[in-house]
Amino acid sequence: MYFQTGQKNCYDEQGDIIPCGATGQDGEYRKGIEIDLVNRFHDNQKGVVKDNLTGLYWTKDAALTTFPVSWKDALKFVQDMNENSFLGFNDWRMPNRKELRSIIYLEAKNPALPHGHPFKNIFNGWYWTSTTAAINHEYAWYIHLGGARMFYGRKDQQCMLWLVRGESKILPVTGQTKCYDEKGHEIKCMGTGQDGELRMGLSWPKDRFNHMDLVVEDRLTGLIWTKDADLSKGLVSWMDALHLIKGLNANAYGGFKDWRLPNINELESLVDGSSHSPALPKYSFFENVREFYWSSTTSYYDPPWAWALYMKKGATGVGLKRLKNFFVWAVRG
């Protein structure tokens, strides 16, 4: 239900590569579905590339619009491509935030895509998704293909568009069920091509979260989280966060000794695209949820920084490792 980030190395606070043993970093554990760099993509030589990991089909050309366009114009562009059966298909769409993020590889930059990918005309900037930002419906999510950050911007801004088709049997839905125009007004979904209409991906389990004393099991991913989402009881640095996890294991917190600082894909797997403040599904049972969290994943774009999840918004960004700027949550499984 979530992939490895691609991170193979471990880094210190200054961003230098260090041995991974006993660091507790993403590069040591490499949790998630493994990414096969050799056989991941199949190029049919006719303008379409299949991602064998997700089952999705992408246009080989990642700059069909030639230049950045508004969110409304991007959705209209997709409709025009389908009316003309572009490359022989009429089911192209703008990817939702999970679909576009699935192609990101976090041990690469400019672009942050898997090594050896067959795509052309990659723009190392922002690409639209079909998912509206729950925190402000005048905004939509976009992803920076140079550095892999995921944030949101006004729908009248100009971003690039990449087309996708097919349905993944691995990626879950984002959680978004409604549609909105560029002014943020709710509209009927039929024919919009938005995430809220298509709802592509696996449905969540009916009772997604299972509460078990000090821990909560996420039945969608199989991950087990601490019920307390503020283990540090305040803001800490990245190294302090990793050290805190070692303390949990030494004391068998909740009866377990295999806790870890989640990688950024594990943290993002919790996000509900229809919620904000926090961006978590309803009835998730967590306590003391804070606004932002450290992950165990170093930013390959700038290694003195590490990835973090902004839980109020549901965004993925970075923080300077040496600063006490984020909270700590723990995961196992």
Secondary structure, DSSP 8 states (H G I E B T S, - for coil): --B------EE-TTS-EE--TT---HHHH--SB---TTTSEEE-SSSEEEETTT--EEESBS-TTSS-B-HHHHHHHHHHHHHTTGGG-S--B---HHHHHTT--TT--SS-S-TT---BS--SSEEEEEEE-TT-TTEEEEEETTT--EEEEETTS-BB---EES--SSSB--S---EE-TTS-EE--TTS--HHHH--SB---TT-EEEETTEEEETTT--EEESBS-TTSS-B-HHHHHHHHHHHHHTTGGG-S--B---HHHHHTT--TT--SS-S-TT---BS--SEEEEEEE-SSSTTEEEEEETTTTEEEEEETTS--BB---EE-
